[in-house]
């Protein structure tokens, strides 16, 4: 029964909140993040729309990173932070991001085509 509630909630949210509600893209720290039409859950789209996705991590990136640094990100998820890190370290820096979940790698590749 406990596992049933999240499934029902997901179905209802998808039915009640049309895709057109979501912005096409949002700007997070200078990076255009695609939202509308992406295979993201309601919560992720909500936090992206509000500009609060990974807020603490983004704050740390802004304080610590500078151009030219090399960064290794473990647990890259959907790739948003990797894109922001790439903006901060610039063309002379380097970002390697790893994600263990095949599904998240698929989503990240769809959001950020090579």
TILUMSE-941070 format. One line per 4 residues: number of its first residue (from 1); for each residue x, y, z of N, C-alpha, C, O. Coordinates in nm, 4 decimals, decimal comma. Layout:
N
NUM	X Y Z X Y Z X Y Z X Y Z | ...
END
This chain:
114
1	0,0820 -0,1200 0,0000 0,0000 0,0000 0,0000 0,0864 0,1263 0,0000 0,0544 0,2247 -0,0667 | 0,1962 0,1221 0,0758 0,2831 0,2388 0,0869 0,3445 0,2756 -0,0490 0,3632 0,3938 -0,0778 | 0,3756 0,1769 -0,1316 0,4331 0,2033 -0,2636 0,3287 0,2497 -0,3639 0,3639 0,3055 -0,4679 | 0,2027 0,2280 -0,3352 0,0955 0,2632 -0,4272 0,0723 0,4149 -0,4325 0,0452 0,4694 -0,5395
5	0,0827 0,4824 -0,3191 0,0570 0,6264 -0,3142 0,1453 0,7071 -0,4101 0,0932 0,7898 -0,4849 | 0,2789 0,6851 -0,4099 0,3617 0,7632 -0,5037 0,3251 0,7382 -0,6501 0,3310 0,8300 -0,7318 | 0,2879 0,6163 -0,6831 0,2500 0,5851 -0,8215 0,1221 0,6586 -0,8600 0,1128 0,7160 -0,9685 | 0,0243 0,6565 -0,7710 -0,1025 0,7265 -0,7972 -0,0779 0,8771 -0,8066 -0,1327 0,9443 -0,8939
9	0,0046 0,9292 -0,7164 0,0376 1,0723 -0,7165 0,1012 1,1120 -0,8492 0,0641 1,2139 -0,9076 | 0,1977 1,0315 -0,8978 0,2642 1,0600 -1,0244 0,1659 1,0640 -1,1404 0,1712 1,1534 -1,2248 | 0,0763 0,9664 -1,1437 -0,0240 0,9590 -1,2505 -0,1149 1,0814 -1,2467 -0,1433 1,1414 -1,3504 | -0,1607 1,1185 -1,1267 -0,2489 1,2351 -1,1126 -0,1786 1,3651 -1,1522 -0,2358 1,4479 -1,2231
13	-0,0561 1,3826 -1,1068 0,0174 1,5048 -1,1411 0,0386 1,5158 -1,2916 0,0247 1,6235 -1,3494 | 0,0722 1,4039 -1,3541 0,0934 1,4057 -1,4994 -0,0362 1,4394 -1,5731 -0,0343 1,5096 -1,6743 | -0,1488 1,3889 -1,5216 -0,2782 1,4140 -1,5855 -0,3279 1,5562 -1,5602 -0,3899 1,6166 -1,6478 | -0,3013 1,6099 -1,4412 -0,3557 1,7395 -1,4028 -0,2670 1,8584 -1,4404 -0,3164 1,9703 -1,4539
17	-0,1382 1,8354 -1,4572 -0,0461 1,9441 -1,4906 0,0049 1,9197 -1,6327 0,0947 1,8381 -1,6532 | -0,0517 1,9898 -1,7303 -0,0113 1,9670 -1,8694 0,1331 2,0109 -1,8938 0,1850 2,0986 -1,8247 | 0,1954 1,9501 -1,9905 0,3352 1,9795 -2,0226 0,3551 2,1271 -2,0577 0,4623 2,1824 -2,0332 | 0,2545 2,1902 -2,1140 0,2653 2,3313 -2,1537 0,2845 2,4240 -2,0326 0,3298 2,5374 -2,0482
21	0,2507 2,3766 -1,9138 0,2689 2,4537 -1,7904 0,4170 2,4844 -1,7661 0,4516 2,5891 -1,7114 | 0,5029 2,3926 -1,8070 0,6455 2,4067 -1,7781 0,7121 2,4977 -1,8803 0,6759 2,4955 -1,9979 | 0,8094 2,5779 -1,8365 0,8827 2,6607 -1,9326 0,9651 2,5721 -2,0263 1,0026 2,4605 -1,9903 | 0,9925 2,6222 -2,1454 1,0750 2,5457 -2,2389 1,2139 2,5268 -2,1790 1,2685 2,4165 -2,1797
25	1,2702 2,6352 -2,1274 1,4015 2,6313 -2,0627 1,4010 2,7267 -1,9444 1,3221 2,8211 -1,9390 | 1,4904 2,7003 -1,8499 1,5135 2,7941 -1,7401 1,6625 2,8261 -1,7361 1,7453 2,7441 -1,7756 | 1,6955 2,9441 -1,6888 1,8346 2,9838 -1,6753 1,8792 2,9588 -1,5322 1,8243 3,0159 -1,4379 | 1,9791 2,8732 -1,5169 2,0392 2,8492 -1,3861 2,1868 2,8854 -1,3962 2,2639 2,8159 -1,4623
29	2,2245 2,9912 -1,3324 2,3642 3,0349 -1,3278 2,4269 3,0449 -1,4669 2,5416 3,0050 -1,4871 | 2,3515 3,0980 -1,5616 2,4028 3,1186 -1,6961 2,3891 3,0002 -1,7902 2,4313 3,0076 -1,9056 | 2,3309 2,8918 -1,7427 2,3111 2,7728 -1,8261 2,1626 2,7584 -1,8567 2,0793 2,7629 -1,7662 | 2,1298 2,7412 -1,9842 1,9910 2,7193 -2,0257 1,9571 2,5713 -2,0079 2,0089 2,4859 -2,0799
33	1,8703 2,5421 -1,9121 1,8338 2,4043 -1,8788 1,6991 2,3716 -1,9428 1,5992 2,4363 -1,9114 | 1,6945 2,2716 -2,0325 1,5668 2,2342 -2,0936 1,4743 2,1696 -1,9915 1,5177 2,0868 -1,9114 | 1,3467 2,2075 -1,9942 1,2494 2,1530 -1,8991 1,1319 2,0891 -1,9726 1,1058 1,9698 -1,9572 | 1,0613 2,1690 -2,0524 0,9412 2,1189 -2,1193 0,9774 2,0047 -2,2146 1,0706 2,0154 -2,2943
37	0,9023 1,8966 -2,2045 0,9233 1,7819 -2,2923 1,0324 1,6872 -2,2462 1,0519 1,5818 -2,3066 | 1,1035 1,7225 -2,1410 1,2082 1,6347 -2,0898 1,1458 1,5278 -1,9999 1,0457 1,5543 -1,9333 | 1,2035 1,4078 -1,9973 1,1479 1,2996 -1,9159 1,1860 1,3120 -1,7685 1,2461 1,2213 -1,7108 | 1,1505 1,4249 -1,7091 1,1811 1,4515 -1,5687 1,0540 1,4392 -1,4866 0,9440 1,4612 -1,5372
41	1,0697 1,4040 -1,3593 0,9505 1,3944 -1,2745 0,9011 1,5338 -1,2343 0,9705 1,6338 -1,2529 | 0,7820 1,5376 -1,1799 0,7175 1,6632 -1,1416 0,8058 1,7443 -1,0468 0,8239 1,8646 -1,0656 | 0,8604 1,6783 -0,9456 0,9422 1,7484 -0,8465 1,0640 1,8154 -0,9075 1,0954 1,9298 -0,8747 | 1,1325 1,7447 -0,9959 1,2508 1,8014 -1,0604 1,2123 1,9221 -1,1457 1,2787 2,0256 -1,1407
45	1,1056 1,9089 -1,2237 1,0601 2,0217 -1,3065 1,0189 2,1400 -1,2191 1,0464 2,2552 -1,2526 | 0,9532 2,1110 -1,1075 0,9087 2,2161 -1,0154 1,0288 2,2946 -0,9613 1,0283 2,4177 -0,9631 | 1,1318 2,2233 -0,9133 1,2481 2,2912 -0,8561 1,3280 2,3643 -0,9629 1,3848 2,4702 -0,9364 | 1,3330 2,3083 -1,0841 1,3989 2,3798 -1,1938 1,3249 2,5091 -1,2249 1,3864 2,6147 -1,2399
49	1,1922 2,5005 -1,2346 1,1111 2,6188 -1,2663 1,1284 2,7281 -1,1609 1,1364 2,8463 -1,1945 | 1,1341 2,6889 -1,0340 1,1505 2,7866 -0,9254 1,2936 2,8399 -0,9153 1,3188 2,9365 -0,8433 | 1,3868 2,7776 -0,9868 1,5267 2,8186 -0,9791 1,5969 2,7673 -0,8555 1,7034 2,8171 -0,8192 | 1,5383 2,6678 -0,7902 1,5930 2,6176 -0,6645 1,6545 2,4783 -0,6766 1,6871 2,4160 -0,5755
53	1,6703 2,4293 -0,7990 1,7284 2,2967 -0,8196 1,8746 2,2973 -0,7753 1,9527 2,3811 -0,8204 | 1,9118 2,2039 -0,6868 2,0498 2,1903 -0,6383 2,1071 2,3250 -0,5933 2,2219 2,3577 -0,6232 | 2,0265 2,4016 -0,5218 2,0630 2,5383 -0,4841 2,1907 2,5452 -0,3997 2,2771 2,6289 -0,4260 | 2,2035 2,4596 -0,2999 2,3230 2,4629 -0,2146 2,4485 2,4274 -0,2940 2,5530 2,4906 -0,2783
57	2,4372 2,3256 -0,3793 2,5509 2,2849 -0,4609 2,5915 2,3968 -0,5570 2,7104 2,4224 -0,5763 | 2,4927 2,4633 -0,6170 2,5219 2,5730 -0,7090 2,5902 2,6892 -0,6365 2,6797 2,7535 -0,6913 | 2,5478 2,7150 -0,5141 2,6101 2,8215 -0,4345 2,7575 2,7876 -0,4090 2,8444 2,8740 -0,4206 | 2,7847 2,6626 -0,3745 2,9224 2,6190 -0,3499 3,0068 2,6309 -0,4773 3,1209 2,6770 -0,4728
61	2,9502 2,5890 -0,5900 3,0206 2,5990 -0,7186 3,0611 2,7439 -0,7451 3,1740 2,7707 -0,7860 | 2,9698 2,8358 -0,7219 2,9958 2,9777 -0,7461 3,1086 3,0295 -0,6575 3,1897 3,1108 -0,7017 | 3,1143 2,9827 -0,5323 3,2153 3,0309 -0,4384 3,3529 2,9690 -0,4623 3,4548 3,0357 -0,4443 | 3,3566 2,8424 -0,5027 3,4823 2,7681 -0,5035 3,5498 2,7602 -0,6408 3,6720 2,7715 -0,6504
65	3,4722 2,7412 -0,7451 3,5328 2,7151 -0,8761 3,5769 2,8425 -0,9461 3,5188 2,9497 -0,9292 | 3,6820 2,8266 -1,0254 3,7332 2,9380 -1,1047 3,7818 2,8837 -1,2390 3,8017 2,7632 -1,2542 | 3,8005 2,9723 -1,3355 3,8434 2,9286 -1,4687 3,9728 2,8465 -1,4643 4,0655 2,8758 -1,3887 | 3,9751 2,7428 -1,5483 4,0950 2,6610 -1,5627 4,1026 2,5392 -1,4728 4,1909 2,4554 -1,4911
69	4,0126 2,5268 -1,3761 4,0175 2,4117 -1,2857 3,9728 2,2842 -1,3559 3,8980 2,2870 -1,4536 | 4,0219 2,1711 -1,3023 3,9764 2,0396 -1,3459 3,8857 1,9859 -1,2358 3,9226 1,9873 -1,1184 | 3,7654 1,9380 -1,2743 3,6656 1,8959 -1,1757 3,6167 1,7555 -1,2079 3,5859 1,7241 -1,3229 | 3,6099 1,6716 -1,1055 3,5522 1,5379 -1,1159 3,4225 1,5379 -1,0363 3,4231 1,5614 -0,9155
73	3,3119 1,5117 -1,1039 3,1806 1,5072 -1,0374 3,1343 1,3620 -1,0316 3,1244 1,2950 -1,1344 | 3,1066 1,3150 -0,9126 3,0563 1,1789 -0,8936 2,9076 1,1879 -0,8636 2,8666 1,2581 -0,7712 | 2,8267 1,1170 -0,9413 2,6816 1,1234 -0,9246 2,6257 1,2409 -1,0020 2,5632 1,3299 -0,9444 | 2,6481 1,2414 -1,1330 2,6119 1,3546 -1,2181 2,4637 1,3747 -1,2407 2,4234 1,4800 -1,2900
77	2,3809 1,2768 -1,2061 2,2359 1,2864 -1,2216 2,1980 1,3262 -1,3639 2,2386 1,2593 -1,4589 | 2,1210 1,4338 -1,3805 2,0727 1,4732 -1,5135 2,1658 1,5730 -1,5826 2,1334 1,6233 -1,6902 | 2,2798 1,6018 -1,5225 2,3816 1,6816 -1,5888 2,3764 1,8315 -1,5693 2,4581 1,9037 -1,6264 | 2,2830 1,8800 -1,4905 2,2700 2,0249 -1,4726 2,3949 2,0833 -1,4071 2,4505 2,1818 -1,4557
81	2,4388 2,0229 -1,2974 2,5566 2,0771 -1,2292 2,6813 2,0658 -1,3157 2,7661 2,1549 -1,3126 | 2,6944 1,9584 -1,3926 2,8103 1,9442 -1,4816 2,8143 2,0583 -1,5830 2,9215 2,1099 -1,6147 | 2,6980 2,0974 -1,6333 2,6919 2,2086 -1,7282 2,7306 2,3402 -1,6604 2,8032 2,4212 -1,7180 | 2,6824 2,3609 -1,5389 2,7160 2,4833 -1,4647 2,8649 2,4852 -1,4310 2,9306 2,5886 -1,4436
85	2,9177 2,3707 -1,3882 3,0609 2,3606 -1,3591 3,1411 2,3940 -1,4848 3,2401 2,4670 -1,4785 | 3,0980 2,3403 -1,5987 3,1659 2,3688 -1,7250 3,1693 2,5172 -1,7567 3,2696 2,5685 -1,8062 | 3,0590 2,5864 -1,7281 3,0549 2,7321 -1,7484 3,1560 2,8019 -1,6578 3,2237 2,8957 -1,7000 | 3,1658 2,7557 -1,5327 3,2542 2,8219 -1,4355 3,4017 2,7986 -1,4663 3,4822 2,8908 -1,4536
89	3,4388 2,6760 -1,5070 3,5808 2,6477 -1,5317 3,6236 2,6921 -1,6709 3,7429 2,7076 -1,6972 | 3,5271 2,7127 -1,7601 3,5564 2,7671 -1,8922 3,6314 2,6718 -1,9841 3,6519 2,5549 -1,9513 | 3,6721 2,7238 -2,1001 3,7350 2,6387 -2,2017 3,8724 2,5845 -2,1620 3,9172 2,4842 -2,2175 | 3,9390 2,6490 -2,0676 4,0698 2,5990 -2,0228 4,0571 2,4973 -1,9098 4,1553 2,4326 -1,8737
93	3,9383 2,4828 -1,8542 3,9141 2,3838 -1,7501 3,8658 2,2530 -1,8097 3,8559 2,2379 -1,9315 | 3,8361 2,1591 -1,7219 3,7871 2,0284 -1,7678 3,6911 1,9727 -1,6636 3,7130 1,9863 -1,5432 | 3,5832 1,9090 -1,7126 3,4837 1,8485 -1,6240 3,4637 1,7037 -1,6649 3,4353 1,6746 -1,7810 | 3,4786 1,6136 -1,5698 3,4431 1,4733 -1,5891 3,3307 1,4433 -1,4916 3,3452 1,4621 -1,3708
97	3,2192 1,3967 -1,5445 3,1028 1,3685 -1,4612 3,0620 1,2234 -1,4810 3,0481 1,1771 -1,5942 | 3,0428 1,1520 -1,3711 3,0041 1,0114 -1,3763 2,8682 0,9923 -1,3118 2,8360 1,0568 -1,2121 | 2,7885 0,9032 -1,3695 2,6570 0,8679 -1,3151 2,6389 0,7170 -1,3288 2,6590 0,6613 -1,4367 | 2,6009 0,6511 -1,2199 2,5854 0,5054 -1,2188 2,4531 0,4589 -1,2793 2,4455 0,3478 -1,3317
101	2,3504 0,5407 -1,2731 2,2179 0,5014 -1,3212 2,2084 0,5149 -1,4729 2,2234 0,6242 -1,5275 | 2,1834 0,4028 -1,5402 2,1682 0,4064 -1,6862 2,0551 0,4998 -1,7281 2,0666 0,5707 -1,8281 | 1,9466 0,5000 -1,6523 1,8319 0,5850 -1,6868 1,8686 0,7331 -1,6786 1,8313 0,8112 -1,7662 | 1,9412 0,7721 -1,5740 1,9825 0,9119 -1,5619 2,0822 0,9508 -1,6708 2,0820 1,0648 -1,7173
105	2,1671 0,8570 -1,7116 2,2592 0,8841 -1,8223 2,1796 0,9085 -1,9505 2,2127 0,9989 -2,0272 | 2,0747 0,8287 -1,9746 1,9886 0,8485 -2,0922 1,9237 0,9869 -2,0902 1,9233 1,0577 -2,1909 | 1,8691 1,0245 -1,9745 1,8037 1,1553 -1,9618 1,9052 1,2674 -1,9834 1,8783 1,3635 -2,0554 | 2,0212 1,2543 -1,9206 2,1257 1,3559 -1,9342 2,1689 1,3715 -2,0797 2,1900 1,4831 -2,1271
109	2,1819 1,2600 -2,1497 2,2215 1,2645 -2,2905 2,1130 1,3297 -2,3759 2,1434 1,3997 -2,4725 | 1,9865 1,3067 -2,3402 1,8768 1,3711 -2,4126 1,8757 1,5221 -2,3868 1,8508 1,6014 -2,4776 | 1,9030 1,5603 -2,2623 1,9020 1,7024 -2,2271 2,0223 1,7765 -2,2839 2,0113 1,8924 -2,3240 | 2,1363 1,7100 -2,2872 2,2620 1,7735 -2,3280 2,3275 1,6883 -2,4372 2,4262 1,6197 -2,4105
113	2,2745 1,6917 -2,5589 2,3317 1,6087 -2,6662 2,4800 1,6397 -2,6872 2,5215 1,7554 -2,6804 | 2,5594 1,5353 -2,7128 2,7049 1,5570 -2,7339 2,7328 1,6412 -2,8569 2,8488 1,6682 -2,8882
END
